[in-house]
Amino acid sequence: MNFSEDEIQRYARHILLPEVGGTGQDALKKASVLIVGAGGLGSPVALYLAAAGVGRIGLVDDDVVELSNLQRQVAHVTDRIGQPKVESAARAMHAINPGTRVDCHNVRMTADNARTLVRDYDLVCDGCDNFTTRYLVADACALEGRTLISAAVLRFEGQLSTFRPGGPCYRCLYPEAPPAGTVPSCAEAGVFGAVTGVMGTLQATEALKEILQIGESLAGRLLVWDALAMRFHTITLPADPDCALCGAHPAIHDLSAHRDAAPVACGVAEGAAS
């Protein structure tokens, strides 16, 4: 371990924790995380991973900051409206921790670049806003053997799970995307801003736990939060032996099926937690 005096002071509260210590902080420094989506979920994930000392963080988003984003996307500020979200978020991350390397991928994740992007990082956090990208990310992570931490929000509800290589995977939970128009987007149904902050922070917590290999993982479980009732509950997620992605006889071997797929907006899939 080779920490500067500044790093020892910066991470002192981590190093004091027996579950982290100097060895764990060194593991964070050597780790790399890809964040898909620099919006409501991606913002707290990016800020907390940078603050925690994750050594390299990639941001994938081809959107620009808009005024309507600022109600919940806390990595962005008013004077950066019109700027690429990845660049805006990187500025916020570097303001917190200039020692973290941030890779800005100002692109849309596609069937042609997904596996290359995923392959270059240790684990992936998905906070995108459409089912098309969500399934693409899930498939790419499974094919590349990368752990995926996926969160979703809509209105006053959030969901979170961790998908490790070998399953259960995202398609064990949702085998196929719902038909277009059946699940409203946040732009159509609204979202309570602080809900994205809570779910994104939980997502960052799970990512740090995976890197440090501490605590009980959400792998094989789905966490559901109802903010209005202030109620959390956890659902067991078994592996599906017939899953097209991770089952005994997988049907998905590449990302060719994702080519030319039209974006389908998403939030929390209605009824999934019932």
C-alpha distance (Angstrom), angle and dihedral (degrees) to the residues before:
residue distance angle dihedral
M1 . . .
N2 3.77 . .
F3 3.79 112.0 .
S4 3.76 125.6 166.4
E5 3.80 120.2 -135.4
D6 3.79 88.0 -104.8
E7 3.80 91.4 54.1
I8 3.79 92.9 47.4
Q9 3.80 89.6 53.2
R10 3.82 93.9 41.8
Y11 3.81 94.3 51.9
A12 3.82 97.9 32.8
R13 3.83 94.1 118.2
H14 3.80 90.4 52.8
I15 3.77 94.3 46.0
L16 3.81 90.2 52.8
L17 3.80 89.9 61.7
P18 3.82 111.4 92.2
E19 3.81 89.0 -146.0
V20 3.82 90.5 58.3
G21 3.78 112.7 21.8
G22 3.77 123.0 147.5
T23 3.80 93.1 -50.2
G24 3.79 92.4 54.5
Q25 3.78 93.0 45.6
D26 3.79 88.7 52.0
A27 3.82 89.0 51.9
L28 3.80 89.6 53.5
K29 3.79 90.4 49.7
K30 3.81 90.7 53.4
A31 3.83 95.0 44.2
S32 3.79 129.1 98.6
V33 3.81 127.1 -155.0
L34 3.80 130.0 -172.6
I35 3.82 116.0 -148.3
V36 3.79 115.8 -160.9
G37 3.79 108.6 -155.7
A38 3.82 124.6 22.2
G39 3.80 95.0 -147.9
G40 3.80 136.3 92.3
L41 3.80 95.6 -29.7
G42 3.78 98.6 27.4
S43 3.80 92.9 53.7
P44 3.83 98.2 65.3
V45 3.80 91.1 36.5
A46 3.82 91.0 54.5
L47 3.80 94.9 44.2
Y48 3.80 95.8 47.4
L49 3.80 95.0 44.2
A50 3.79 90.0 50.2
A51 3.80 91.4 46.8
A52 3.82 90.2 49.0
G53 3.79 91.5 56.1
V54 3.80 103.0 -108.3
G55 3.78 101.8 171.1
R56 3.80 101.5 -138.9
I57 3.79 128.2 19.8
G58 3.79 125.9 -178.9
L59 3.81 122.7 -155.8
V60 3.81 121.5 -158.5
D61 3.80 117.2 -168.3
D62 3.80 133.0 120.3
D63 3.80 96.1 -165.1
V64 3.80 131.4 101.9
V65 3.80 128.9 -131.7
E66 3.80 114.2 -89.4
L67 3.79 130.7 -172.5
S68 3.81 91.7 -113.5
N69 3.82 89.8 58.4
L70 3.79 94.7 64.1
Q71 3.81 95.0 75.5
R72 3.82 88.9 75.2
Q73 3.83 112.6 -1.4
V74 3.79 97.3 90.5
A75 3.82 97.2 179.7
H76 3.82 88.6 71.7
V77 3.79 132.5 67.6
T78 3.79 136.5 -163.3
D79 3.79 97.5 -98.7
R80 3.82 90.6 56.8
I81 3.80 95.6 59.3
G82 3.80 107.9 135.0
Q83 3.80 94.5 25.6
P84 3.82 121.8 115.2
K85 3.79 109.4 -88.6
V86 3.79 93.5 -130.9
E87 3.80 91.3 56.3
S88 3.80 92.7 44.8
A89 3.80 92.1 49.4
A90 3.81 91.5 46.0
R91 3.81 89.8 55.5
A92 3.80 90.4 52.3
M93 3.81 91.7 47.5
H94 3.80 93.2 49.1
A95 3.80 90.3 48.3
I96 3.82 87.5 59.0
N97 3.80 97.5 39.1
P98 3.81 120.7 5.8
G99 3.80 89.1 -175.3
T100 3.79 94.0 70.1
R101 3.80 116.3 92.4
V102 3.81 112.0 -135.0
D103 3.81 120.9 -161.9
C104 3.81 110.7 -157.7
H105 3.80 112.7 -151.7
N106 3.81 102.0 -175.6
V107 3.80 92.2 -172.5
R108 3.77 140.2 98.3
M109 3.77 112.6 -105.9
T110 3.80 108.7 -112.7
A111 3.79 139.4 172.8
D112 3.81 87.7 -96.1
N113 3.82 98.5 54.3
A114 3.82 105.8 23.5
R115 3.79 99.1 89.2
T116 3.81 92.7 44.9
L117 3.80 91.6 50.8
V118 3.81 94.6 45.5
R119 3.80 93.5 44.6
D120 3.81 92.1 59.1
Y121 3.83 94.8 62.8
D122 3.79 136.5 60.0
L123 3.80 95.7 -128.2
V124 3.79 140.3 -3.6
C125 3.81 133.9 -129.8
D126 3.80 114.1 -160.0
G127 3.78 120.3 -157.5
C128 3.81 100.2 149.4
D129 3.80 124.7 145.6
N130 3.80 103.4 -131.5
F131 3.79 136.3 60.1
T132 3.80 92.7 -132.5
T133 3.80 92.6 64.1
R134 3.80 93.0 36.4
Y135 3.81 92.6 59.4
L136 3.79 91.4 41.5
V137 3.82 91.0 54.3
A138 3.81 92.3 45.6
D139 3.80 92.7 50.2
A140 3.80 93.0 45.4
C141 3.81 91.9 50.6
A142 3.80 92.5 49.7
L143 3.80 92.7 47.2
E144 3.81 92.1 47.6
G145 3.81 95.4 42.7
R146 3.81 95.3 -117.4
T147 3.79 126.0 145.5
L148 3.81 112.6 -115.8
I149 3.79 124.6 -154.7
S150 3.78 107.9 -165.0
A151 3.80 129.0 -171.4
A152 3.79 132.9 177.8
V153 3.80 134.4 -175.7
L154 3.79 138.0 -171.4
R155 3.78 130.5 168.5
F156 3.84 103.7 -36.2
E157 3.82 99.1 -21.3
G158 3.77 135.0 88.7
Q159 3.80 137.7 -175.6
L160 3.80 131.3 -163.1
S161 3.79 136.9 179.8
T162 3.79 141.4 158.6
F163 3.79 120.0 -130.8
R164 3.80 115.5 -162.0
P165 3.82 125.5 -168.1
G166 3.79 111.2 -80.2
G167 3.79 95.0 33.0
P168 2.86 171.9 -146.5
C169 3.79 83.0 -162.7
Y170 3.79 136.2 -175.4
R171 3.80 90.9 -89.0
C172 3.80 90.4 55.4
L173 3.80 85.0 63.3
Y174 3.81 98.6 37.1
P175 3.84 110.2 14.2
E176 3.81 93.6 -172.6
A177 3.77 136.5 11.0
P178 3.81 114.4 -98.9
P179 3.80 117.2 -107.6
A180 3.78 115.5 -82.4
G181 3.79 111.7 -85.8
T182 3.81 97.3 21.9
V183 3.82 95.6 96.6
P184 3.82 115.5 43.1
S185 3.77 121.0 -133.3
C186 3.79 123.1 -125.3
A187 3.80 87.5 -104.6
E188 3.80 89.1 58.1
A189 3.82 101.8 37.3
G190 3.82 102.6 23.4
V191 3.77 131.8 -126.2
F192 3.79 131.5 -128.3
G193 3.79 103.1 -118.8
A194 3.79 98.1 -137.9
V195 3.82 90.6 53.9
T196 3.81 89.7 68.1
G197 3.80 88.7 50.2
V198 3.80 93.4 53.3
M199 3.80 94.8 44.9
G200 3.80 93.1 44.1
T201 3.80 90.7 50.0
L202 3.80 90.5 49.9
Q203 3.79 88.3 49.1
A204 3.81 90.6 52.5
T205 3.81 89.6 48.5
E206 3.80 91.3 54.1
A207 3.81 90.9 48.2
L208 3.80 91.6 52.7
K209 3.82 90.8 47.2
E210 3.80 90.3 52.3
I211 3.80 91.8 51.0
L212 3.80 92.4 46.6
Q213 3.81 93.4 39.2
I214 3.80 92.1 -134.3
G215 3.79 135.0 134.8
E216 3.78 128.3 7.1
S217 3.78 115.4 -42.5
L218 3.80 124.6 -134.8
A219 3.80 88.1 -131.6
G220 3.80 106.4 129.2
R221 3.79 91.8 17.0
L222 3.81 136.7 84.6
L223 3.80 118.7 -145.8
V224 3.82 114.6 -151.8
W225 3.80 123.9 -170.6
D226 3.81 126.5 -166.7
A227 3.80 104.4 -165.7
L228 3.81 95.8 -169.2
A229 3.80 91.9 56.1
M230 3.85 91.2 33.1
R231 3.77 88.2 -133.2
F232 3.79 129.2 143.6
H233 3.77 123.1 -168.0
T234 3.78 133.8 172.2
I235 3.79 126.8 -140.2
T236 3.80 123.1 -159.0
L237 3.79 111.5 -119.5
P238 3.81 112.1 -158.2
A239 3.77 122.7 -163.4
D240 3.80 113.4 -100.0
P241 3.82 109.0 -129.9
D242 3.80 88.4 -155.4
C243 3.81 95.1 48.1
A244 3.80 111.4 140.3
L245 3.80 90.4 -139.1
C246 3.83 108.6 36.7
G247 3.82 104.0 8.8
A248 3.77 128.9 114.3
H249 3.82 91.3 -87.2
P250 3.81 106.6 27.3
A251 3.78 117.8 -160.0
I252 3.80 95.5 -166.6
H253 3.79 113.0 79.0
D254 3.80 101.2 150.1
L255 3.81 140.8 6.7
S256 3.79 98.0 -100.4
A257 3.81 92.3 114.1
H258 3.81 89.4 62.0
R259 3.79 94.5 61.6
D260 3.81 113.9 111.6
A261 3.83 90.9 4.7
A262 3.80 111.5 154.5
P263 3.82 116.8 -127.4
V264 3.81 113.5 -99.6
A265 3.81 113.1 -162.5
C266 3.77 116.6 -126.2
G267 3.76 146.3 -172.9
V268 3.78 125.8 157.2
A269 3.80 109.3 -26.1
E270 3.80 105.4 -113.3
G271 3.76 113.7 -117.2
A272 3.79 94.4 13.1
A273 3.78 92.8 114.7
S274 3.79 98.0 40.6
